[in-house]
């Protein structure tokens, strides 16, 4: 030990993973997944909003009677 420091051989080495840029295939996959997620989210929100704005009766009753309009 010199000046209160531990020798470099005794210290654990830090290991870093090399971060490589996305390939075209990985970028395309990421874009497709984001598009699918946004589309499904939009459809879900639209359905929820349509069912929330339905007439006074419950939407199940209106659906079964054929009176549910969007």
N, C-alpha and C positions, 0 to 999 in steps of 0.2 A: 504494500500500500504506500502510495506516495501522496502527500498532502491531503490525506483523508479520503482519497478517491479510490474506488475499486478498479482494479486493472481491467482493461478492455476484454481480456480473455474470459474473465469471470462474468461479465455482463451478458445477458441474453440479447441476441440480435433481433432487431425488429424485422418482421417479414411483411412485405407489401405485395399485394396482388397487382399485376400489371393491368391497368384499365385500358382496354383497347376500344377504339371507336366502334359504333354499331355498323354491322355490315348492311348491305341493301336489303337482304332477306329479313334480317331482324327489324330493321326500320319499317319495312312494309308490313310485317306481322304486327308491330306495335300500332301502326296507323289503322290497320283493319280491326284490331281489338278495340281501339278507342271508338271507331265508327260504330261497331256493333253495340258497344256499351251505351253510347249516346242515343242510338236508335231505339234500343230496348227501353232505356230510361224515358225517352220522349213518348213512346207508345204507352208505357205504364202511367205516366202523368196525365196524358190525354184521356185515357180510360177512366182514371180516378176522378178527373175534373168533370167528365161527362156524367158519371154516375152520381157525383155530388150535386150536380145542378139539375138532377131529374125532378120530375113533378112531385107533388106532395106524397104520393104513395111510395111504399118501399120499392126499390128498383127490382127486387126479386119478383114481386107481384106484377109489376108492369112488364117485366121480361116474359113471364109465363103467359100473360094475357095478350102479348103482342103489341102493347101500347108504348113500349120504350122507344123513344125517338131521340136521336142525337142532334 
